[in-house]
Amino acid sequence: MEERLSKAEIRKDALQNTVEAAAGAVGQVATIITTAVRDVAGTVGGFATELFEIRDAARRAAEDADASAAPGPRPVEAAEADPHADPDAGSLGVADPGVHPDPDAPTV
């Protein structure tokens, strides 16, 4: 027995195949877009994490620099260079040989 398809059934099969192909293409595009959005979100999130780490490292470096600079010695003025100089002496900072500003210091 020979089966013949009617024109209506042929159109129905053609329309069905077209809809299935379109749905498959839309699904593939949606998967591509979903994957792309996920990848972009991951990349942007990774970049934001890097920025936070850079900011924290810069903050720690600034704190370390401030901590190491704060307790250090202050610059010495020229008049303060000799700790045994008599502040009441003349312009040369030479004290009277019998006068020593630190009574516990050994005399030379």
Secondary structure, DSSP 8 states (H G I E B T S, - for coil): ------HHHHHHHHHHHHHHHHHHHHHHHHHHHHHHHHHHHHHHHHHHHHHHHHHHHHHHHHHHHHHHHSSS-----GGGSSTT--TTS-TT----TT--S-TTS---
